[in-house]
């Protein structure tokens, strides 16, 4: 008798009933009920692809990307020509940072079904995560051709335009969304960071009204307050704008453990002495390919990277987490550095070279051809001793800006939780003091290794400052460095709007616009404060 893979009719009906029950439970938010139904199906047939797919989606909802990927991979294994399973697998792989695998999965999905928008959207997100901004834009445009009336898709395309520096095109999309009342809050937040608002622009007043009348989720409210503050400042309503920044800070209940961080900085200075660094000399990789840009956020790090990345022999990799990942594997934490120091001190030359090789592999993924690759992670200033051991010949560029301007610029930005020192002016000023003290330590124990690049010097004489910067890297001059704002590359930081503009001087002494509000910051900074606020 010929064997078939079909289930008996009664059993097939049972499975359909269980799947239906699970989907209904999932829609109702009953995750446990949904899971039990899907597991019941898989107990009857472990290869049932619908149940595997739904279990994968359930795991994705719960944030378990590893379990989701496993289930969805099996769903694809048992139903390889089901494009939706491949799409879901690609989504899981994207969230799990398995970007090349995600690209492969979604391309297979598109080959099976290319006439709907969703797979193209997922491909666009994957290409964007891979740093392939033009491919991402092409994918979103294909999605829009399939759903040309979708403002949501248009907004996702606009986000790529922002990253590419095409701000005016993106702003038109966000304004269309606001007028159509489609994802208005998201559109207002995005518009706030892609436009300079004229005095008669009605949008900032609409943003204020929305904050006063709508019951927004806390995260959205905080983001909208920052965008509103920035919009009001554009309109020279400095007090009203600063009030929005203050209100957003007050809504954040989390308190930053400042004393803990200051103790860690002191411990770093104690452990990473000149003698210790000298004892590790010769163990690291001799390459000079990495260029590390460090400093406080909003000190000009993105501007300096953009100038360097405009050079034909230099690539910009953005803010790479890799150095901190390597340090954390050795025990580095925001609470204590003793274990990190002991583990690092015990490493052999072979082990240190292995760590260096892992980092260099990341740089190679960003650029195979560039002579130098720039890592612009500002807070690597905490790990300069570690960097100096791994790469004794790497260039280190330290971006400096007027302390008051730096702190005020930080205060008026919506940063992630890792930058919790930004929560109030006193904490911010004390943290800046500790950072400044740590940088003085690194200059002492790494003599001649750190190049201080002053933001104000770039603004006052871009050509001279840029030439000095390029000389420090050690490559011939390239005139493209003077037109850095035309360089097309992906920029994700809050400075992405500024680095698309020619040099402008309105950012100098910007803190004076808010002088009446800055007494706590001036007191916390002490001698580092640039001026007496009363003046």
Helices and strands as residue ranges (DSSP letters): H 9-27, H 31-44, H 49-61, H 65-78, H 83-95, H 99-112, H 117-129, H 133-146, H 151-163, H 167-180, H 184-192, H 203-213, H 218-234, H 238-250, H 258-271, H 274-279, E 290-294, H 301-309, E 314-316, H 322-329, H 338-345, H 349-366, E 372-375, G 378-383, H 384-390, E 395-400, H 403-411, G 417-423, H 425-445, E 450-454, H 455-460, H 462-473, G 479-486, G 494-496, G 498-500, G 510-517, H 519-525, G 526-528
